[in-house]
């Protein structure tokens, strides 16, 4: 929406998040130029990142890989805010960045990864249960995400949801083997404010059929649609928002084995297409 689109609304009532947006216009500030200057300042070489990368918002998978000696620091990653590691899984090098939490941070780093050689980004984030699909922990492929955050509105015009690219959903579901890890599919609620999840909001989104709440997917899917990037988001539903005891349990090695199984399924599907 631009100001012209909202001409019937008094100027002071047009939220800045949907004002002055020109979705087809290029950005003045770009990730490739930022990384160019970071490399200059840090005297780093230009080197591609792995073609397949993952976000590990909780950092547990990265901690596990480091503890078991499998994670290697990527020496040429020029991001000011993160460290990129790589590890071998099923003979394929995969990049991993830990603790990329929240929509704006996730999109900032994702933009940098894609101009640095990434072709597929997989995000596996802990999520709260809205509609029970089982007893936590379990994995949900997010086919759409409610845009209750700010970042997506800089990439796509206002709408209720941003969605997983259909060909990626088909790829994942068609190749998934359920013998070792079950996969649910559903919608999430992406919020910028996890400590403002009120009973009224939870009840409304439960009625809407949303199955989980997390903090990144809506923005990542908006970026994917706007720039035709391959981004797949999973929710590892681990909790019921601390409404009962023994919550936030993620499984073996703090959920690392589950996350690596997800990666294995997706990588196999991606490389076989």
C-alpha positions as CSV (number, residue, x, y, z in Angstrom):
1,X,0.0,0.0,0.0
2,X,1.2,3.5,-0.8
3,X,-0.1,6.8,0.3
4,X,-2.2,7.0,-2.8
5,X,-3.7,3.6,-2.0
6,X,-4.6,5.0,1.4
7,X,-5.9,8.4,0.2
8,X,-9.2,7.9,1.9
9,X,-7.5,7.7,5.3
10,X,-6.3,10.8,7.1
11,X,-2.6,11.2,6.8
12,X,-2.0,10.9,10.6
13,X,-3.8,7.6,10.6
14,X,-1.7,5.8,7.9
15,X,0.7,3.6,9.8
16,X,4.3,4.2,8.8
17,X,4.8,0.5,8.2
18,X,2.6,0.7,5.1
19,X,3.4,4.3,4.0
20,X,5.8,5.3,1.2
21,X,6.3,1.8,0.0
22,X,7.2,1.2,-3.6
23,X,7.6,-2.5,-3.8
24,X,9.1,-2.6,-7.3
25,X,11.7,0.1,-6.5
26,X,15.3,-0.9,-5.8
27,X,16.8,-0.3,-2.3
28,X,19.5,2.3,-2.0
29,X,21.2,0.2,0.7
30,X,22.0,-3.3,-0.5
31,X,23.5,-6.4,1.3
32,X,26.3,-6.9,-1.4
33,X,27.6,-3.3,-0.8
34,X,27.5,-3.8,3.0
35,X,29.5,-7.0,2.7
36,X,31.9,-5.4,0.3
37,X,32.8,-2.7,2.8
38,X,32.9,-5.2,5.7
39,X,35.4,-7.3,3.7
40,X,37.5,-4.2,3.0
41,X,37.5,-3.2,6.7
42,X,38.3,-6.7,7.9
43,X,40.7,-7.6,5.1
44,X,38.7,-10.6,4.2
45,X,38.7,-12.5,0.9
46,X,35.6,-12.9,-1.3
47,X,34.5,-16.5,-0.8
48,X,31.1,-18.1,-1.4
49,X,29.1,-19.6,1.4
50,X,27.7,-23.1,1.2
51,X,24.8,-23.4,-1.3
52,X,22.6,-24.8,1.5
53,X,22.4,-22.9,4.8
54,X,20.3,-23.1,7.9
55,X,19.2,-20.8,10.7
56,X,19.3,-22.2,14.2
57,X,17.6,-19.5,16.3
58,X,18.0,-21.2,19.6
59,X,21.7,-22.1,18.9
60,X,21.4,-25.6,20.3
61,X,22.3,-27.3,17.0
62,X,25.3,-25.2,16.5
63,X,26.4,-25.8,20.1
64,X,26.0,-29.6,19.5
65,X,28.0,-29.5,16.3
66,X,30.8,-27.5,18.0
67,X,30.8,-29.8,21.0
68,X,31.2,-32.8,18.8
69,X,33.9,-31.2,16.6
70,X,31.8,-31.0,13.4
71,X,31.4,-27.2,13.0
72,X,34.1,-25.2,11.2
73,X,34.2,-21.4,11.3
74,X,33.8,-19.9,7.8
75,X,36.8,-17.6,7.6
76,X,35.5,-15.2,4.9
77,X,32.0,-14.5,6.3
78,X,31.9,-10.7,6.5
79,X,28.6,-10.1,8.4
80,X,29.0,-7.6,11.2
81,X,26.5,-9.3,13.4
82,X,26.9,-13.1,13.1
83,X,29.4,-15.9,12.6
84,X,28.9,-18.5,9.9
85,X,29.9,-22.1,10.5
86,X,29.8,-25.1,8.2
87,X,29.5,-28.8,8.8
88,X,29.3,-31.9,6.6
89,X,26.1,-33.8,6.6
90,X,25.5,-36.8,4.4
91,X,28.5,-35.7,2.3
92,X,27.2,-32.1,1.7
93,X,28.6,-28.9,3.2
94,X,25.9,-26.9,5.0
95,X,26.3,-23.5,6.5
96,X,24.7,-22.7,9.9
97,X,24.2,-19.5,11.8
98,X,23.0,-19.7,15.4
99,X,20.8,-17.3,17.4
100,X,19.3,-15.4,14.5
101,X,16.1,-14.5,16.4
102,X,13.3,-12.3,15.2
103,X,11.9,-11.3,11.8
104,X,14.1,-8.3,11.1
105,X,17.4,-10.0,12.1
106,X,16.5,-13.1,10.2
107,X,15.8,-11.2,7.0
108,X,18.9,-9.0,7.3
109,X,21.2,-12.1,7.6
110,X,19.2,-14.0,4.9
111,X,19.7,-11.2,2.4
112,X,23.5,-11.4,3.1
113,X,23.6,-15.1,2.7
114,X,21.8,-15.1,-0.7
115,X,24.1,-12.5,-2.2
116,X,27.0,-14.6,-0.9
117,X,26.2,-17.8,-2.7
118,X,23.4,-19.4,-0.7
119,X,20.7,-21.1,-2.9
120,X,18.5,-22.7,-0.2
121,X,17.9,-21.5,3.3
122,X,16.3,-23.7,5.9
123,X,15.1,-22.2,9.2
124,X,14.2,-24.5,12.1
125,X,12.9,-22.5,15.1
126,X,11.4,-23.5,18.4
127,X,7.7,-22.6,18.5
128,X,4.8,-22.5,20.9
129,X,1.7,-24.8,20.5
130,X,-1.5,-23.1,19.4
131,X,-3.5,-26.0,18.0
132,X,-2.3,-29.4,19.3
133,X,-1.0,-31.7,16.6
134,X,0.5,-34.1,19.1
135,X,2.5,-34.0,22.3
136,X,5.5,-31.7,22.0
137,X,8.1,-31.8,20.7
138,X,7.1,-32.3,17.0
139,X,8.0,-30.7,13.7
140,X,5.7,-28.6,11.5
141,X,6.4,-27.5,7.9
142,X,5.1,-24.0,7.8
143,X,3.0,-23.5,4.7
144,X,2.0,-20.0,5.6
145,X,2.6,-17.5,8.4
146,X,0.4,-14.7,9.8
147,X,2.1,-11.4,9.3
148,X,1.9,-10.0,12.8
149,X,5.4,-8.5,12.5
150,X,6.9,-5.5,10.7
151,X,9.6,-6.7,8.3
152,X,7.4,-8.4,5.7
153,X,5.6,-5.2,5.0
154,X,8.8,-3.7,3.5
155,X,8.9,-6.6,0.9
156,X,5.2,-7.3,0.0
157,X,2.0,-5.3,0.1
158,X,-0.3,-5.8,3.1
159,X,-2.0,-9.2,3.3
160,X,-2.9,-11.6,6.1
161,X,-0.4,-14.3,5.3
162,X,2.9,-14.8,3.6
163,X,3.4,-18.3,2.2
164,X,5.9,-21.0,1.4
165,X,6.6,-21.2,-2.3
166,X,4.3,-24.0,-3.6
167,X,7.1,-25.8,-5.5
168,X,9.2,-26.0,-2.3
169,X,6.2,-27.4,-0.3
170,X,5.6,-30.0,-3.0
171,X,9.3,-30.9,-3.1
172,X,9.5,-31.4,0.7
173,X,6.3,-33.3,1.2
174,X,6.8,-35.6,-1.8
175,X,10.3,-36.7,-0.7
176,X,9.6,-36.9,3.1
177,X,10.1,-40.4,4.6
178,X,7.9,-40.7,7.7
179,X,9.6,-43.8,9.0
180,X,12.1,-41.9,11.1
181,X,10.4,-38.5,11.6
182,X,6.8,-37.5,11.2
183,X,6.0,-34.2,9.5
184,X,3.0,-32.0,10.1
185,X,2.0,-29.1,7.9
186,X,0.3,-26.0,9.0
187,X,0.2,-22.2,9.6
188,X,2.1,-20.2,12.1
189,X,1.6,-16.9,13.8
190,X,4.7,-14.8,13.4
191,X,5.0,-12.2,16.2
192,X,7.6,-9.6,17.1
193,X,6.5,-9.6,20.7
194,X,6.4,-13.1,22.3
195,X,5.6,-11.7,25.7
196,X,2.4,-10.1,24.3
197,X,0.7,-13.4,23.4
198,X,-2.6,-12.7,25.1
199,X,-5.5,-15.2,25.7
200,X,-7.7,-13.3,23.2
201,X,-5.1,-13.4,20.5
202,X,-4.3,-17.1,21.1
203,X,-8.0,-18.0,21.0
204,X,-8.6,-16.1,17.8
205,X,-5.7,-17.7,16.0
206,X,-6.6,-21.1,17.3
207,X,-10.1,-20.6,15.8
208,X,-8.4,-19.6,12.5
209,X,-6.5,-22.9,12.5
210,X,-3.0,-21.6,13.2
211,X,-1.0,-24.3,14.8
212,X,2.1,-22.6,16.3
213,X,3.6,-19.3,17.2
214,X,7.2,-18.2,16.2
215,X,9.1,-15.1,15.3
216,X,10.6,-15.4,11.8
217,X,8.6,-17.2,9.2
218,X,6.3,-14.5,7.8
219,X,9.2,-12.2,7.1
220,X,11.4,-14.9,5.6
221,X,8.6,-16.0,3.3
222,X,7.9,-12.4,2.2
223,X,11.6,-12.1,1.3
224,X,11.4,-15.4,-0.6
225,X,8.4,-14.3,-2.6
226,X,9.7,-10.8,-3.3
227,X,13.1,-12.0,-4.5
228,X,12.3,-15.6,-5.6
229,X,14.6,-17.1,-3.0
230,X,14.3,-20.7,-1.8
231,X,13.5,-20.5,1.9
232,X,11.8,-23.2,3.9
233,X,10.7,-22.7,7.5
234,X,10.0,-25.4,10.1
235,X,8.5,-25.0,13.5
236,X,9.9,-27.3,16.2
237,X,6.9,-27.2,18.5
238,X,8.5,-27.6,21.9
239,X,6.3,-25.8,24.4
240,X,2.8,-24.7,25.5
241,X,4.1,-21.2,26.5
242,X,5.2,-22.4,30.0
243,X,1.6,-22.9,31.0
244,X,2.6,-26.2,32.7
245,X,5.7,-27.8,34.2
246,X,8.3,-29.6,32.2
247,X,7.9,-27.3,29.2
248,X,10.4,-26.4,26.4
249,X,11.8,-29.9,26.2
250,X,13.3,-30.4,22.7
251,X,14.4,-34.1,22.7
252,X,17.9,-35.7,22.4
253,X,20.8,-33.2,22.4
254,X,18.4,-30.3,22.9
255,X,16.6,-31.1,19.7
256,X,19.7,-31.3,17.6
257,X,19.0,-34.9,16.3
258,X,15.6,-33.8,15.2
259,X,16.9,-30.7,13.4
260,X,19.6,-32.8,11.6
261,X,16.9,-35.3,10.5
262,X,14.9,-32.4,9.1
263,X,18.0,-31.1,7.3
264,X,18.7,-34.6,5.9
265,X,15.2,-34.9,4.4
266,X,15.3,-31.4,2.8
267,X,18.8,-31.8,1.4
268,X,17.9,-35.1,-0.1
269,X,14.8,-33.7,-1.7
270,X,16.7,-30.6,-3.0
271,X,19.6,-32.5,-4.5
272,X,17.4,-35.1,-6.2
273,X,15.2,-32.6,-8.0
